[in-house]
Amino acid sequence: MANRNDDYYIRQVTGGNTDAFAPLVERYKEMVFTLALKMLKNREEAEEVAQDVFVTCYRSLSGFRGKSKFSTWLYKITYNRCLDVLKSKKRHVVSGTVDAISGVEENELNILQQIAENDRNTAIRKAIRLLPEDEQVLVHLYYFEELTVKEIAKTVHLSATNVKVKLFRSRKFLYRILENNSIIRE
């Protein structure tokens, strides 16, 4: 059953099989928690939001019309819930540190390559933190969560054109920062 698509489980849950919700939670729990943590920068709050998101999702599942992917719908619920938490605390959206992902096993790299990679990843993380907070979220969703521009637009309530413009500006800004890496050295 692990290879079934989201629609199968959604039909099962809306048909009364409450146990069918567990595979959806398992499939998306990391995604929801990661976004919440990036926005809230607090593990406990992110865990609480993730639980709230899945409760909300379960209760609202009959309202899911399939006009977008389930993951996009879930991202939107997560994003909005995080905004609610931030507004209630009168904090600004902060996406946190974006962890760079390396597809190469450590034992395949020699020590010099590891150092160079770590330096590059550190520089990228520092550069991303210099972006405005809303753009940090967009960069994370696009590059690390691999959402499409259309999915991001639905998630953060912006037009696709606006998302494209902000991503373009962010890339340009990041390029300038990384080109002159003395800005991000500690």
C-alpha positions in Angstrom: 0.0 0.0 0.0 3.0 2.3 0.4 3.1 3.0 -3.3 -0.5 4.2 -3.7 -1.0 7.8 -4.7 -2.5 10.5 -2.5 -5.9 10.3 -4.2 -6.4 6.7 -3.2 -5.8 7.5 0.5 -8.0 10.7 0.3 -10.9 8.6 -1.2 -10.4 6.0 1.6 -10.4 8.6 4.4 -13.4 10.5 3.0 -15.2 7.2 2.6 -14.9 6.5 6.3 -11.6 4.6 6.6 -9.8 6.7 9.2 -6.7 4.4 9.2 -6.0 5.5 5.6 -4.9 8.9 6.8 -1.8 7.5 8.5 0.1 6.9 5.1 -0.6 10.6 4.2 0.8 11.7 7.5 3.8 9.5 7.1 4.5 10.7 3.6 4.3 14.4 4.4 5.3 14.8 8.0 8.9 15.8 7.2 7.7 18.3 4.6 5.2 20.0 7.0 7.6 20.0 9.9 10.5 21.4 7.8 8.5 24.3 6.5 7.1 25.1 9.9 10.6 25.0 11.4 12.0 27.2 8.7 9.3 29.8 9.3 9.0 29.6 13.1 12.7 28.9 14.0 11.5 27.0 17.1 11.3 23.2 17.2 8.5 23.0 19.8 6.3 25.5 17.9 7.0 23.7 14.6 6.0 20.3 16.1 2.8 21.8 17.5 2.0 23.5 14.2 2.7 20.2 12.3 0.2 18.4 14.6 -2.4 21.2 14.1 -1.9 21.1 10.3 -2.6 17.3 10.2 -5.7 17.7 12.4 -6.9 20.6 10.2 -6.1 18.6 7.1 -8.0 15.6 8.4 -11.1 17.6 9.3 -11.0 19.5 6.0 -10.1 16.6 3.7 -13.7 16.4 2.3 -13.2 20.0 1.1 -10.1 19.1 -0.9 -11.2 19.3 -4.5 -8.0 18.2 -6.2 -7.5 21.4 -8.2 -3.9 21.4 -7.0 -1.7 18.6 -5.7 -2.4 17.4 -2.2 1.1 18.4 -1.2 0.4 22.0 -2.4 -2.8 22.1 -0.4 -1.0 20.8 2.6 1.8 23.4 2.2 -0.8 26.1 2.0 -2.4 25.0 5.3 1.1 24.8 6.9 2.1 28.2 5.6 -1.1 29.9 6.8 -0.9 28.2 10.2 2.7 29.4 10.6 1.6 32.9 9.7 -1.1 32.7 12.3 1.4 31.8 14.9 3.8 34.5 13.9 1.1 37.1 13.8 -0.1 36.1 17.3 3.4 36.7 18.6 3.9 39.8 16.4 7.0 38.3 14.9 8.2 38.5 11.3 8.4 35.5 9.1 11.8 33.9 9.4 12.7 30.9 7.4 15.8 30.0 9.3 18.8 28.3 8.0 18.5 26.4 4.8 20.5 23.2 5.1 22.5 22.4 1.9 22.0 18.9 0.7 24.8 16.9 -0.7 24.0 13.8 -2.8 27.5 12.4 -2.5 28.4 10.0 0.4 31.1 11.3 2.7 33.3 8.3 2.1 33.4 9.1 -1.6 35.0 12.5 -1.0 38.5 13.2 0.1 39.0 15.6 2.9 39.8 18.6 0.7 36.6 18.2 -1.3 34.6 18.0 2.0 36.1 21.2 3.2 35.4 23.0 -0.1 31.9 21.7 -0.1 31.3 22.8 3.5 32.7 26.2 2.8 30.4 26.6 -0.2 27.3 25.4 1.7 28.1 27.7 4.6 28.5 30.6 2.2 25.1 29.8 0.5 23.3 29.5 3.9 24.8 32.8 5.0 23.8 34.5 1.7 20.3 33.2 1.9 19.9 34.6 5.4 20.7 38.1 4.0 17.6 37.9 1.8 14.4 39.5 3.0 12.4 37.0 5.1 9.6 36.4 2.6 12.2 35.7 -0.2 14.0 33.2 2.1 10.8 31.2 2.2 10.3 31.4 -1.6 13.9 30.2 -2.2 13.4 27.4 0.3 10.2 26.3 -1.3 11.6 26.5 -4.9 15.1 25.1 -4.5 14.9 22.8 -1.5 11.3 21.6 -1.5 11.1 21.7 -5.3 7.7 23.3 -5.6 6.7 24.8 -8.9 6.2 28.5 -9.2 2.4 27.9 -9.5 2.4 25.8 -6.3 4.4 28.5 -4.5 2.0 31.2 -5.7 -0.9 29.3 -4.3 0.9 28.6 -1.0 2.0 32.1 -0.3 -0.9 34.0 -1.9 1.1 35.8 -4.6 0.7 35.7 -8.3 3.0 33.4 -10.3 4.5 36.4 -11.9 5.3 38.0 -8.6 6.9 34.7 -7.4 9.0 34.6 -10.6 10.1 38.2 -10.1 11.0 37.6 -6.4 12.9 34.4 -7.3 14.8 36.2 -10.0 15.7 39.1 -7.7 16.8 36.6 -5.0 19.0 34.7 -7.4 20.6 38.0 -8.6 21.1 39.1 -5.1 22.6 35.8 -4.0 24.9 35.8 -7.0 26.2 39.3 -6.1 26.8 38.2 -2.5 28.5 35.0 -3.4 30.6 36.7 -6.1 31.9 39.1 -3.4 32.1 36.5 -0.7 33.9 38.9 1.7 30.4 40.2 2.6 29.5 36.9 4.1 32.7 36.0 5.8 32.7 36.1 9.6 
